[in-house]
Amino acid sequence: MKASEIKPGMVVNIKRNNVNDFCLITAVKGRMEVEYTHLDYQDSYNGLLIGSIKGNTEIQVINGKKRQYIIDKIKEDVFRSLHDTENIIDTIRLIEAMQKKK
């Protein structure tokens, strides 16, 4: 399928320099030059990423068990990130509270 046809919720494989880039699309804008936000299967721990691709570029849509596997791995990374983020916020709040007591 063409990149101009991608929709949020799709898991796609966008080949870049002979590397398979699997990602879960979360938002899409444009047709000729498609801008999208996504969670990258290989790097979902770092949160949403922004990408762009020419609308006529061929991409592969991933379905079935492979799609579910990719989504499960992304969820696992995102939940790990959530725990780390909560710990960082708690640490910053503790530091701020300690400064106020001086």
N, C-alpha and C positions, 0 to 999 in steps of 0.2 A: 504494500500500500504506500501511497505518497505521504510525506510528512504533513502536508496540508490537511490531511484527513484525521490526524490524531485527535483524541478527545480525553478529557480528564478521566482517570480510572483505568486507562489502558496501561499494560505493561508492554514496553517496546524494546527492541534491540536496534540501536542506532550504531552502525559501524563507523568508527573514526580511526583512520590510519591502521586498518586491518585489526582493530581491537573491538571486541563486542562490548558495547555499553548498554547494559540492561537497566531500565529505570521505570518507576511508577510515575506516570504523568499526573500532576495535580491541577494544572491550569494551562490554558493555551490561548495565544493571541496572534492574529495575523494569518495570511494565506500564502503570499509570495515569499516572505521571510517569516517563518513561524518562530515565535518566542514562546517558551514554555518554562514552567517550574516543575521540578521533579525531585523524587527521592531516588538517589543512585544506589543500586544494589550493592556495589562495591564500596560505597562511601556514605551510607545513609546515616551513620553516627553523627555526621556534621550537619544534618538537617537539610532543609530545602535548598536546592541549587537552581540557578537560572541558566537556561541554554537557548541557543537559537540554531536554526537549520533552514536551508532553502526548502521551500514548499514542494518542489518537485523531486526531492531526494527520496529514494526508496528506503523504507524501514520495514522491519519485521514485527508483527504483533505476536506476543507470546500468550498462549492460552493453556487451559487445562492444568495438570499437576505442576508443570514447570512454573506457570504463572503463580500458583498458590505458594510454591516453595519460595519464590522470589519475594512475594508479599510477606510471608512469615519471617524471612530473614531480615527484611526491612523493619518490621514491627519489633523484632528482637533488638536490633540496634537502636531504634528510636526509644524504646523503654529503658535501655541501658543509659542512653544519653539523658533521659528525663531524671533518672536517679542521680547522675553526676551533676546535673544542673541544679537540682534541689539542694544537694550538699554544698555547692558553691554559693548559692543564695543564702543558705543558713550561715555559712562561714562569714560572708560579707555582713550580714545582719549582726552577728556576734561581734565582729570588729567594730562596727558602728556603735553598738551599745556600749562597748568598753571605752570608746573615745568620749562618749557623752558623760560617763561617770567621773571623768577627771576634773 
